[in-house]
Amino acid sequence: MKNIKNTALKPIEQAIIQHKSNHFIINKNYEIVIPESQKTLLHPNYYDISSLKQLFDCIYLDSSEFFPNEVEVDSLIFIHRLNALSTFLKKIGEESKVISKIISSLRRVEGELKIEPITGRIFDDFRNPILSRQLEYPGVKDILKNFCAQMEIDKQHLLFKIENL
């Protein structure tokens, strides 16, 4: 059984090894983010979902490593990341309706976004709050705060965690 798990984890490990960045940002929304581009490294369409879930469950065991940070990201990249999260949640059998509420609020926004870690509010151009009834939907603030709950991790440390799964 361990050999089957190792086989499923191999593509994840290879993606991390082959990426030029030596460190990554992990948030509590099942994402490993490339700091330079703010894009997600492991899209759930291309990797074994149970292996991804296993990796994140292992990482989330120690919540003390996560700190609230402001997230600054291009709106199109953020929508792509939200779609990836929605796909991930659907594949593990969890509700993803909240994600569509956020996406519908951001579709017309162009440029940079900022998400505040304490309030979970979104700002366009880093200063104008985005006001939408969709963003008041229950669970939206939790999702946005999870994007802000981050930890930086060294490539070698991440590979070590994968090796020990």
N, C-alpha and C positions, 0 to 999 in steps of 0.2 A: 504493500500500500504506500509506503514511504517513497518508493521509486516513482509511482504514478504522480504523487504530489510534487516531487522534484522535477518531473517532466513538465508539469503544468506551470511551475514557477520559473522555469528556464527562460522563456521569452521575456518575462518581467525583468529578470536579472540581466539579460542581454540588453534590453532597452536602457537600463540604468548605466550599465558599463559603457555602452556605445555613446552615450550622450556626453558632450564636451564639458558640461558644467560639473564642478566638483562639489557642489552643494545644492540642496533643494529645499523647498518650503512645503511642509505638509500641513494641511488644515483639517478640521474636523468634518469636512464634507467629502471624504473619500477621495482626496486629491493629493497628488504629488505635483507641485508647481515648479516650473523652470523660472528662477528669479529674473533672468535677463529679459524674457519675453512675456512673462506672466501667463503662459499657456500651460495646460495640463500635460503631463508626460505620458500617462497611461490611460488612454481612452478605453472605456469598458467595451466598446465594440470590437476591439482588437486583441483582448487578453482574456484568459479564463476568469470568469467572474468569481468563482469560489476561491480561487487563488488570490485574487485581488482583495476579496473580503477577508480572507485569512490574514493577509499581510496587514491590512488596516486594523483589524481586531488586535493583532499583536502590538502595533504601534500605539493604539489608543489605551492599552493597559495602564500606561503611566501618564495620566492627564496633567501631572505637574510640569511636564515639559512644554506645554502649550501656553502661550501668552497672547493677550489681545493686541492686535496691531491694526492700524488703518490699512485698508486695501485700496490701492490705486491701480486701476486697470482700464484698458480701452473697452468701450461698451460692446463692440463686436466680439472681442475675445471673451468677455465676461458672459455674453449670451451663449457662446460656444461651450464654455465651462458649465453653465447651467444646464444645457442640453446633455452634456456628458453625465452630470449628476443625476438628471432625470432618468437617463438610460440605466445607470448603475442601480438606482433605487428600484426601478421596474424589474430589473433582472434578479434582484435579491428578494423580490416580492413585497416591497414596501411602497407606500403611497407616495406619488410624485406630483399630485395636483397643485401643491403649493408652488412648485418650480414654475409651472405654466403661468401662475399669477405674476410672478416676478418678471418672467420673460415678456409677458404682454405689456407690462409697465415700462419696460426698457427698450422695446422695439424701435421707437421713434427717436431715441436718444443717440446722438452721435458724439464721438470724442471720448474724453477721459471721464471716468467715474471714481468717486471716492466713497467707501463704506466706512462708517464710524463703528468702532468695535463695541462701544458701550450701548449706544442707542439702536444700532442696526439700521440707521438712516442712510439713504443713498443720496449723493450730490452729483450733479453733472458739472463739468468744468471745475470741479473741486469746491464749489461754493454755493450753487443753487440747489436747494433741496428738491428732490423729485417727489411730488405729491400725487398720490394715486390711491383710489379706494382699494385697488388690488393689493397694494403694499400693506394694507391694514388687515388683510386676511389672516386668521390664526395660523401660526407656524412660520409665517414669512420672516419675522424678526429673528427667530431662532436659526433659520437657514442662513440669513445674512450674518449673524453673529458667528456662526460656525465657519464662515469664510474668513473671518477675522481672527479666530482662534488658531494660531499658527505656531509651528516650531521649525527652526532651521535644522537641517540634518546634513551631515557630511556624507558624500557618496559612499565611502568605505563603511561607515556606520550603518547606512541603509542596506548595503550588501550583506553585512554581518547579520542583520535582523532577518533577511531573507534566507540566508544559509541556515539559521537556527530554527526555521519553521518546521 
